[in-house]
Amino acid sequence: MTRVFIALAFVFCLPQLLEVLFIVDSHTAFVELQGKVAGCALALFCAPIVSHRLGYE
């Protein structure tokens, strides 16, 4: 299940990642990508804790 969430996080960040890779002056896309990656990492870290507390094991 974790692999599915990692794949979804990658798909969620893909537009900004492509913009950062292919457009030279894309500071805005880089900042958006940093925010999305940080949010996805936090969500992936907290998801097992929250599901355990809610009893979804």
GIFENJO-V217800 format. One record per backbone hydrogen bond with DSSP energy under -1.0 kcal/mol. NH is the residue of the N-H (numbers start at 1). CO is the residue of the C=O. E is the energy in kcal/mol with one decimal. If there is no record, write none. Layout:
# GIFENJO-V217800
NH/CO/E + NH/CO/E
This chain:
# GIFENJO-V217800
5/1/-1.8 + 6/2/-2.3 + 7/3/-2.3 + 8/4/-2.4 + 9/5/-2.2 + 10/6/-2.1 + 11/7/-2.3 + 12/8/-2.3 + 13/9/-1.7 + 17/13/-2.0 + 18/14/-2.6 + 19/15/-1.9 + 20/16/-2.4 + 21/17/-2.1 + 22/18/-2.2 + 23/19/-1.8 + 26/24/-1.2 + 30/26/-1.9 + 31/27/-2.2 + 32/28/-2.4 + 33/29/-2.5 + 34/30/-2.2 + 35/31/-2.0 + 36/32/-2.4 + 37/33/-2.6 + 38/34/-2.3 + 39/35/-2.3 + 40/36/-2.6 + 41/37/-2.5 + 42/38/-2.2 + 43/39/-2.3 + 44/40/-2.7 + 45/41/-1.9 + 46/42/-2.4 + 47/43/-2.0 + 50/46/-2.6 + 51/47/-2.6 + 52/48/-1.9 + 53/49/-2.2 + 54/50/-2.0 + 56/51/-2.9 + 57/55/-1.1
